[in-house]
Amino acid sequence: MMNAIAFLGNSTMRPSKCILRAFTRLSPSRDTAFQPHPSRFINQTNNNPNPYRITKPRYAAPFCTNRPSSVTTQVASDARNLSASTTCTKDPTLDHMIAKKGLNVKPLTVERLEEDEKDEEVVNGDVRNIDRDGLESVRRKEIEEEAWRLLRQAVVTYCDSPVGTMAANDPTDSTPLNYDQVFVRDFVPSALAFLMKGESEIVRNFLLYTLQLQSWEKTVDCYSPGQGLMPASFKVRTSPLEEDKFEEVLDPDFGESAIGRVAPVDSGLWWIILLRAYGKITGDYSLQERVDVQTGIKMIANLCLADGFDMFPTLLVTDGSCMIDRRMGIHGHPLEIQALFYSALRSSREMITINDSSKNLVRTINNRLSAISFHIRENYWVDKGKINEIYRYKTEEYSTDATNKFNIYPDQVSPWLMDWIPESHRCGFLVGNLQPAHMDFRFFTLGNLWSIVSSLGTPRQNQAILNLIEEKWDDLIGHMPLKICFPALESSEWHIITGSDPKNTPWSYHNGGSWPTLLWQFTLACIKMGRPELAEKAVALAEKRLQADRWPEYYDTRYGKFIGKKSRLYQTWTIAGFLTAKQLLQNPEMASSLFWEEDLELLETCVCVLTKSGRKSCSRAAAKSQILI
């Protein structure tokens, strides 16, 4: 019995197999450390430094040329002259190495004792009684410590400054493809974890360097996409120079190298959302007030708000342009993009400096916000009553007051949905997509969660989404939170919609796989709606397996029992999503910096002004009536 828990006094640290792929340099001149920006929520003490702070290798002192101390702030007309081709030239005598070793804590295992036996620990030969709660607390602390160590090992540096975290840091992976790059969407949970820890330098650097990349010329097959597009990812590369020197260069991917050559629509939206979070958590609003940053916000907003042929206020995108970056039948107006679009517009409205050059843009943003909120709340929402209404729809209606405005055919209401939707009117969700003659009834988790976070849904709808998740816990949470979508495409649907994608087989990857990184969005939504116990339950479930399973990217099967067949291990946003969820639960007051409350002014604005042309006016009262719980 004593041997079963003797680890408490004799635990050891084993060398890690994880590889830190960020470049490090050696020099006998100085010792630099990763300096945090003080968080408004955390008391910093110089006498007791954070033992988990990112620390650069000792004696690191590169010899850099042409390296600006900061991104030059210019007037708006010159702001786009910023370049990410900053080089960091090294002396040939300096060793260029990759740190391959770290510490890997062996997972604690506790032998279950009989009820009549007492738990004991051995410390220097002394036997003491302890309770099981104490053992569990030790185990949870160890998991968090390992997660922080792995997250710090994934940090990527550029010219001796931390600029992000690589997507995965699996030492057994001989073909990382682009998983050794810094992805914009993947870095968001890492950034939030660092910000809530009081370490902001890496986030500030990331925001500024990706802003520089925005100005790069992007060309795919002789065609250049619109200005303002943010890269999906970037990589720090080294290239030799004359006299045995070398330089570091940021190499971005705007989709020209991506599988399917799809532009990352969500990258710019996440960048704006993260910029707002940086200011809210640190209290440092000087970054978003810079001329070059203001220009970047406006370029992204103008790109998203550009006029087109679409009749809807939602953003029209191709398949694979967001987290689901492979063919999954989400082309059109997917909910995930609309929720992020809505959040980015609300963030932009908060951060844009109002002047003569920006007032028209702000007015356009307000109009679009009003239209999107009405459109999503009215047309994307389904519960049992709404599904029954759609099931009885008349089709081919030609009038301005048609009930079936999008000509949805009743046969689209699948039998699985009629069986799956709860009887209670207290449960419902926002459908995954809506366009003419097509309503995608699949439950997409990220889109629904971010609709709660951004208040794209009404308070009543937001509560109903969480009620549905609780009611359908086995389907949406299962053995590992959370399903990316439900249900999976199978049989002929899988063949036709995915093109027989071997990675998106039923209940795998984006086709119904379980993604632990979604924990932080789920936790944020639960805290906002006053339901933290749901998040605690999901985090505890993930905590039982993630460390032992080596932090996988995703899990397979209907209930998430098995590690994904092609899942990368030591996936950074799995680690960061877990840490961010834990931090939010430990400090729920910080969640208010990351979500948006209901904006009542939006419901007072009708942007269509149809009555002036003799058309029937919008029923804004329908949207306003849903505010009351």
Stockholm file with secondary structure:
# STOCKHOLM 1.0

chainA/1-629         MMNAIAFLGNSTMRPSKCILRAFTRLSPSRDTAFQPHPSRFINQTNNNPNPYRITKPRYAAPFCTNRPSSVTTQVASDARNLSASTTCTKDPTLDHMIAKKGLNVKPLTVERLEEDEKDEEVVNGDVRNIDRDGLESVRRKEIEEEAWRLLRQAVVTYCDSPVGTMAANDPTDSTPLNYDQVFVRDFVPSALAFLMKGESEIVRNFLLYTLQLQSWEKTVDCYSPGQGLMPASFKVRTSPLEEDKFEEVLDPDFGESAIGRVAPVDSGLWWIILLRAYGKITGDYSLQERVDVQTGIKMIANLCLADGFDMFPTLLVTDGSCMIDRRMGIHGHPLEIQALFYSALRSSREMITINDSSKNLVRTINNRLSAISFHIRENYWVDKGKINEIYRYKTEEYSTDATNKFNIYPDQVSPWLMDWIPESHRCGFLVGNLQPAHMDFRFFTLGNLWSIVSSLGTPRQNQAILNLIEEKWDDLIGHMPLKICFPALESSEWHIITGSDPKNTPWSYHNGGSWPTLLWQFTLACIKMGRPELAEKAVALAEKRLQADRWPEYYDTRYGKFIGKKSRLYQTWTIAGFLTAKQLLQNPEMASSLFWEEDLELLETCVCVLTKSGRKSCSRAAAKSQILI
#=GR chainA/1-629 SS CGGGGTHHHHCCEEEECCCCCSCEECCSSCCCCCCCCCCTTSCCCTTSCCTTSCCCCTTCCCCCSSCCSSCCCCCTTTGGGCCSCCCCCCCTTSCEECCCCEEEECCCCCCCCCTTSCCEEEETTEEEECCHHHHHHHHHHHHHHHHHHHHHHTEEEETTEEEEECSBCCTTCSCCTTTTSEEHHHHHHHHHHHHHTTCCHHHHHHHHHHHHHHTSCCCBTTBCCCTTCCCSEEEEEEEECGGGCEEEEEEEESSSSSTTCCCCHHHHHHHHHHHHHHHHHHCCCHHHHSHHHHHHHHHHHHHHHCCCSCSSSSCCBCTTCSSSCSCSSCCBSCHHHHHHHHHHHHHHHHHSCCSTTTHHHHHHHHHHHHHHHHHHHHHTEECHHHHHHHHTCCCSCCSTTCSSTTCCCGGGSCHHHHHHSCSSTTCCEECSEEETTEEECCEEHHHHHHHHHHTCSCHHHHHHHHHHHHHTHHHHTTTSSCBSEESCCCHHHHHHHHSSCSSSCTTBTTBTCBCGGGHHHHHHHHHHTTCHHHHHHHHHHHHTTTTTTTCCSCEESTTCCEECTTCCSSBHHHHHHHHHHHHHHHCGGGGGGTCCCCCHHHHTCCCCCGGGGTSCCCCHHHHHHTSCC
#=GC SS_cons         CGGGGTHHHHCCEEEECCCCCSCEECCSSCCCCCCCCCCTTSCCCTTSCCTTSCCCCTTCCCCCSSCCSSCCCCCTTTGGGCCSCCCCCCCTTSCEECCCCEEEECCCCCCCCCTTSCCEEEETTEEEECCHHHHHHHHHHHHHHHHHHHHHHTEEEETTEEEEECSBCCTTCSCCTTTTSEEHHHHHHHHHHHHHTTCCHHHHHHHHHHHHHHTSCCCBTTBCCCTTCCCSEEEEEEEECGGGCEEEEEEEESSSSSTTCCCCHHHHHHHHHHHHHHHHHHCCCHHHHSHHHHHHHHHHHHHHHCCCSCSSSSCCBCTTCSSSCSCSSCCBSCHHHHHHHHHHHHHHHHHSCCSTTTHHHHHHHHHHHHHHHHHHHHHTEECHHHHHHHHTCCCSCCSTTCSSTTCCCGGGSCHHHHHHSCSSTTCCEECSEEETTEEECCEEHHHHHHHHHHTCSCHHHHHHHHHHHHHTHHHHTTTSSCBSEESCCCHHHHHHHHSSCSSSCTTBTTBTCBCGGGHHHHHHHHHHTTCHHHHHHHHHHHHTTTTTTTCCSCEESTTCCEECTTCCSSBHHHHHHHHHHHHHHHCGGGGGGTCCCCCHHHHTCCCCCGGGGTSCCCCHHHHHHTSCC
//
